[in-house]
Amino acid sequence: MKFLVDTCGWLEWLTDGVLADEFAPYLNDPDNLIIENLGLKPRPFDRLTGSRLRTGF
């Protein structure tokens, strides 16, 4: 089964936050891990461009 971990989840784990141990089993199983990345877009960029969503790598 695949598991989706959102930005707050992997940041909690990465920074060893209070809930890091709750996310560890999912993040330590990369074969069954899906990580969303839409929450990673810098907010100052949004204000400069007026864009709601930009795509591309």
C-alpha positions in Angstrom: 0.0 0.0 0.0 1.3 3.5 -0.9 1.2 6.3 1.7 1.0 10.0 1.0 2.9 12.3 3.4 2.3 16.0 3.1 4.8 18.8 3.6 4.1 19.2 7.3 4.6 15.5 7.8 8.1 15.2 6.3 9.2 18.6 7.7 8.1 17.4 11.2 10.2 14.2 10.7 13.2 16.1 9.1 13.4 18.6 12.0 12.8 15.9 14.7 9.6 17.6 15.8 7.2 16.4 18.4 5.4 14.0 15.9 8.5 12.8 14.1 8.2 9.3 15.4 4.6 9.1 14.1 5.8 9.8 10.5 9.1 7.8 10.7 7.6 4.4 9.6 6.2 5.9 6.4 9.2 8.0 5.6 11.6 5.1 6.2 9.7 3.0 3.5 10.5 4.9 0.3 9.1 2.1 -1.9 5.6 2.9 -0.6 6.0 6.6 -0.1 4.4 9.4 -2.0 5.4 13.0 -1.1 3.4 16.0 -2.3 5.4 19.0 -3.3 2.8 21.7 -4.1 3.3 23.3 -0.6 7.0 23.9 -1.4 6.6 26.9 -3.7 8.0 30.1 -2.1 5.3 32.6 -1.1 7.3 35.7 -2.1 7.3 34.4 -5.6 3.5 34.2 -5.6 3.3 37.9 -4.6 5.7 39.0 -7.3 4.1 37.1 -10.2 0.5 37.1 -9.0 0.5 33.4 -9.9 -1.8 30.9 -8.2 0.0 27.9 -9.4 3.1 27.5 -11.6 4.3 24.3 -13.1 7.6 23.3 -14.5 10.9 22.1 -13.2 
